[in-house]
Amino acid sequence: MDTKLLEDFLVLAETRSFSRAALERHITQSAFSRRIMTLETWLGVSLVDRSVQPTTLTSAGWVFRRIAADLVRDAYAARTLLSGYHLLSDPACVVQFAVAHTLLFTYFPNWLKHLQDRFGALTSGVMAVNVPEGVQQLVDDKCDMMLGYHHPHLPILLDANRFPFLLMGIDRILPYSTPDQQGRPLFSLPGTSDNPLPFMAYSSGAFLGNIVEMVLLNSPTPYHLRRSFETHMSEAIKAMVVAGHGVGWLPESCVVDEVREGKLVMAGSAEWSTNLEVRLYRSSVNPKPIVKQLWTFIASDLSNVQVGTRF
């Protein structure tokens, strides 16, 4: 996504006026409006209520405003960090990671810190990907290692001889809801035909979306859901669920703080959940010595700890 679209949206949210926002962005109002519509199409949700004046954000728009601000801030921080990247580092000494979006926020930061503490100074590049995209990055030699989720019913079809993997841990994906005043889920599965639960869903093609569909299709209990929000980002789904919009499936590692603080509770029994493996892949023909050294260290390090459900 072009960060300019995010900047456009943030200016619109601040000015609450298409004309003033277009003026600030130095483009025509019609062009600005098309850019906002492009962003909404990409997200698959309306961000702006155009039926009222002054311009008002929809509930999804208010949620996405915070996410967009974080994304723009992180993008500029990454640009600042990497601006001298090629000047300071020999590409052969840099490890390029492709990391599933959710794991980039939950598992990867602490794991990378652990590597640097134990393995030594490490220069790395990171790309946030959906799992199928990360697999393609690995196959096309556009990354050195790929960290992503795996489920035996939706396997990653890679030649194990060419692309070996290490099992880094086990996560679970579960349905969550905000609690009511008694601490019970406000939206509780399976729902009813008269009152289907608002469903915060993953976009078509998202790996976690496929996992959720598998869980639903294999459930012995009939369920009643109304798909009312869709995105490919688990962080966006979490924000919507925390805001009380409905039920959504999230990796357990993604909501540790929210569950501890009482902002989220499980919205159903164990039949609505499934385990996810967290796997690290590499290419066996990768020519970088640093990649081979790091892989050997990670494999040895894993042999000294018990792989469990908590990272």
Long-range contacts (C-beta under 8 A, 24 or more apart in sequence): 1-39, 1-42, 3-71, 3-72, 3-75, 4-35, 5-35, 5-36, 5-38, 5-39, 5-42, 6-39, 6-68, 6-71, 6-72, 7-72, 8-32, 8-35, 8-36, 8-39, 9-36, 9-39, 9-47, 9-64, 9-65, 9-68, 10-65, 10-68, 10-69, 10-72, 12-36, 12-48, 12-55, 13-57, 13-61, 13-65, 16-54, 16-55, 16-56, 17-54, 17-55, 18-55, 43-231, 44-203, 44-230, 44-231, 45-229, 45-230, 45-231, 59-243, 59-245, 60-229, 60-240, 63-236, 63-239, 63-240, 63-243, 64-236, 66-239, 67-233, 67-235, 67-236, 67-239, 82-125, 85-125, 88-123, 89-123, 92-288, 92-289, 92-290, 93-123, 93-288, 93-290, 94-123, 94-124, 94-125, 94-290, 95-122, 95-123, 95-124, 95-125, 95-144, 95-145, 95-288, 95-290, 95-291, 95-294, 96-124, 96-125, 96-126, 96-127, 96-142, 96-143, 96-144, 96-145, 97-124, 97-125, 97-126, 97-127, 97-143, 97-144, 97-145, 97-146, 97-147, 98-126, 98-127, 98-129, 98-133, 98-134, 98-137, 98-138, 98-142, 98-143, 98-145, 98-146, 98-147, 98-148, 99-126, 99-127, 99-128, 99-129, 99-134, 99-146, 99-147, 99-148, 100-128, 100-129, 100-130, 100-131, 100-134, 100-147, 100-148, 100-149, 100-207, 101-128, 101-129, 101-130, 101-232, 101-233, 101-234, 101-235, 102-149, 102-208, 102-234, 102-235, 102-251, 102-253, 102-254, 103-147, 103-148, 103-149, 103-278, 104-128, 105-235, 105-254, 106-251, 106-253, 106-254, 106-311, 107-147, 107-168, 107-169, 107-253, 107-278, 107-311, 108-147, 110-311, 111-168, 111-311, 115-294, 115-297, 115-298, 118-297, 118-301, 119-294, 119-297, 122-294, 130-205, 130-206, 130-207, 130-232, 131-156, 131-207, 132-205, 132-207, 135-281, 138-163, 138-281, 138-282, 138-283, 139-163, 141-283, 141-286, 144-282, 144-283, 144-286, 144-288, 144-291, 145-280, 145-281, 145-282, 145-291, 145-294, 145-295, 146-280, 146-281, 146-282, 147-278, 147-279, 147-280, 147-281, 148-207, 148-278, 148-279, 148-281, 149-207, 149-208, 149-211, 149-251, 149-276, 149-277, 149-278, 149-279, 150-276, 150-277, 150-278, 150-279, 151-211, 151-214, 151-274, 151-275, 151-276, 151-277, 153-214, 154-207, 154-210, 154-211, 154-214, 156-279, 156-281, 158-281, 161-284, 162-283, 162-284, 162-285, 163-281, 163-282, 163-283, 163-284, 164-281, 164-282, 164-284, 165-279, 165-280, 165-281, 165-282, 166-279, 166-280, 166-295, 166-298, 166-299, 166-302, 167-277, 167-278, 167-279, 167-302, 167-307, 168-278, 168-279, 168-280, 168-302, 168-307, 169-277, 169-278, 169-307, 169-308, 169-309, 169-310, 169-311, 170-275, 170-276, 170-277, 170-278, 170-307, 170-308, 170-309, 171-251, 171-252, 171-253, 171-275, 171-276, 171-277, 171-278, 171-309, 171-311, 172-251, 172-252, 172-273, 172-274, 172-275, 172-276, 172-309, 173-208, 173-211, 173-212, 173-215, 173-249, 173-250, 173-251, 173-252, 173-273, 173-274, 173-276, 174-249, 174-250, 174-252, 174-266, 174-268, 174-272, 174-273, 175-247, 175-248, 175-249, 175-266, 175-267, 175-268, 175-272, 175-273, 176-238, 176-241, 176-247, 176-248, 176-249, 176-250, 176-255, 176-258, 176-259, 176-264, 176-265, 176-266, 176-267, 177-241, 177-246, 177-247, 177-264, 177-265, 177-266, 177-267, 178-241, 178-242, 178-243, 178-244, 178-263, 178-264, 178-265, 179-262, 179-263, 179-264, 179-265, 183-262, 183-265, 184-265, 185-247, 185-265, 185-266, 185-267, 185-268, 186-244, 187-246, 187-247, 187-267, 188-267, 188-268, 189-221, 189-223, 189-247, 189-267, 189-268, 189-269, 189-272, 190-219, 190-221, 190-222, 190-223, 190-224, 190-268, 191-223, 191-224, 191-225, 192-224, 193-224, 195-224, 196-224, 196-225, 196-226, 197-224, 197-225, 197-226, 197-246, 197-247, 197-267, 198-225, 198-226, 198-228, 198-229, 198-245, 198-246, 198-247, 199-225, 199-226, 199-227, 199-228, 199-229, 199-246, 199-247, 199-248, 200-228, 200-229, 200-237, 200-240, 200-241, 200-245, 200-246, 200-247, 200-248, 201-227, 201-229, 201-230, 201-237, 201-248, 202-230, 202-231, 202-232, 202-234, 202-237, 202-249, 203-230, 203-231, 203-232, 205-232, 206-232, 208-234, 208-249, 208-251, 211-249, 211-274, 211-276, 212-249, 214-274, 215-249, 215-272, 215-273, 215-274, 219-271, 219-272, 220-271, 221-271, 251-276, 252-309, 253-310, 253-311, 275-309, 278-311
